[in-house]
Amino acid sequence: MPNLEETMMFKVENEDTNDAAVIIGKVCQSLREKGYNPISQLVGYLLSGDPTYITSHNNARGIIRKLERDELLEELVRAYLKNK
């Protein structure tokens, strides 16, 4: 059983080329082109893992599945904190 008094450490690798940022940008553009709200659709995908939240337009569904959801979430948190 894990010790709940200890803080776990999650190490994020530093990448020169950030595939997650590029993928999120492409997917958001495709979602906008089809008239979807990218924020709502990405949240649905990240929470459920259901790829049908992402349009197949411009192969966005296939592109987003190249990365794990935790990698996408990591990039979203990184971008948010960088802009704060």
N, C-alpha and C positions, 0 to 999 in steps of 0.2 A: 504494500500500500504506500503511495507517495506521501512524503512529508509535506503537509499543507502549510507549514510554517516557512518553508523555503520558497524562494522565487525561482521559477524555471527561466532558463535563458534560451532565446531563439536567435540564432545567428543568421544574418542575411548576407549573402554573398554580394560583393560590389561588382557590378558589371559595367564595362565601358559602353557597350551598345546594349541598350535596354529593350529587349524584344517585347516585353510586356507593355511598355508605353506605346510602341509602334502598333501593336495589335489592338490595344484599347482605342487608339485614334482611328484606325481603319474600321473597326467594328462600329464605333459611334457614328462615323460618317455614313456608313451603310444604313444604320438604323434611322438616322435623320432623313436620308434620301427616300426611305420607305414611309416616312411620316410617324415614326415611333419616337417616344421620349427615351433617349439613351440611358438616362439615370434609372428610370423605372425598370427598363428591360435588363440592364446590367445587375441591378439589385436582385431582381427575380432569378436571374441565372446564378449569381453568386450564392444566394441562399439555398436554392433548390438543387442546383446542378443540372437542371433540365435545359438542354440546349435549344429547345423550341422557343425560349425567350429571345433568342437571337435570330435575326432574319438570315435566310440563306442567300439574300441579295449580295452580289460580289463575293460569294463564298465566305461571308462573315462568320457563319456558324462553324465552318471547317477551320477557319483561322483561329477563332477564339479557343477551340478545343486543342490547339497545339500546346497550350500551357495549362498547368493545374490551376484550379481556382485560387489556391493560396498564393500563387505567384502573381496573379492579377490583383488580388486584394492587397498584397504587399506593395505593389506599384501605386495603387490608389492611395494608400496611407502615406507612402513616401512623397507623392506629389502634393497631397493635402498639407503635410507638415512643412514641406519646402516653401509653400505659398503662404504660410501663416507667420 
